Amino acid sequence: MPSPPVRERRRPAGSSLLAFALLLAALPAAGQPVIRDDENLDFDRPEAWALKYFTSVSLLTGFGVPEERRAGSLELGLELSWIPDLDARQRQVGFSGSKVEDVNKAPVLLRPRAVIGLPRGFALTVAYVPPVEVFGVEPHLLAVSLDRPVGHAGDWRFGARLYAQVGQVVSDITCPREVAGSEDLEINPTGCDEASADTVRMRYAGFELSAGRDAAAAHDTAWMPYAALALNRLDTEFEVDALTNGLRDRSRLTARGWTWSATAGVRYRHRSGVGLAVEAFYTPLSVERSADDAETDPLFNLRTLATWSLR
């Protein structure tokens, strides 16, 4: 008995058209030339200076000397750090210092933090900046520290801290949205076709020693002065994501090295649990803008921290 004829299975016309449309949409992206010029920078290069400058803005300082905390205690805080504007010469950091970059973005860093008391006098600080775009910048930074008091001498207390950070900041640094697409070469000299989405990765680890007036000995004044000195290991990276003259630039620059920093300030603690700290931060940063132009261009800024002890 002959077998029944086998009918050819046909794809629906709609799915075929959809697949064809997706293929056409993918062709320009697949055929777009991509530049990838990766480089490990000398720590004194202008690009490296900019990376360590803005990474240093996010260094997690202690805002005082580690205190004797009860295990399970909790203190919430909100940190506000001033980010100084850079002048035209300082912003000339692209391509070994030959291109001015749009790095003056956010004027301040706002960072919530929490301090949790641990056994044996240790305390854990967690500070987090969520990925919310503000001032054209989308940060995503997580910093932690572990500290404890290490001794007393008269009315003064001494402490030590270990701290580290991972995270990144995304912004239109190499191709600002204000100039992208302009055909005026004076406005858009590098031929930016669209706003870039550049990524700055800000990783570090550090160790800090601090000294300050003991809270128990400060019965005669509400303000407790302190000072601290820290050694930092920075591991920074800049990843370009820019379309210029029809070419997609995905170059990656890395810079690693050591810095030191110092802070000095005063802290106020009310018996109700409310506190306030104000400090000055300084870190000297070396830069070689040309073969005969090596200098120290430091970061100096002011920082404040408002706290509230819950338990």
Disulfide bonds with the S-S distance in Angstrom:
Cys175-Cys192 2.05
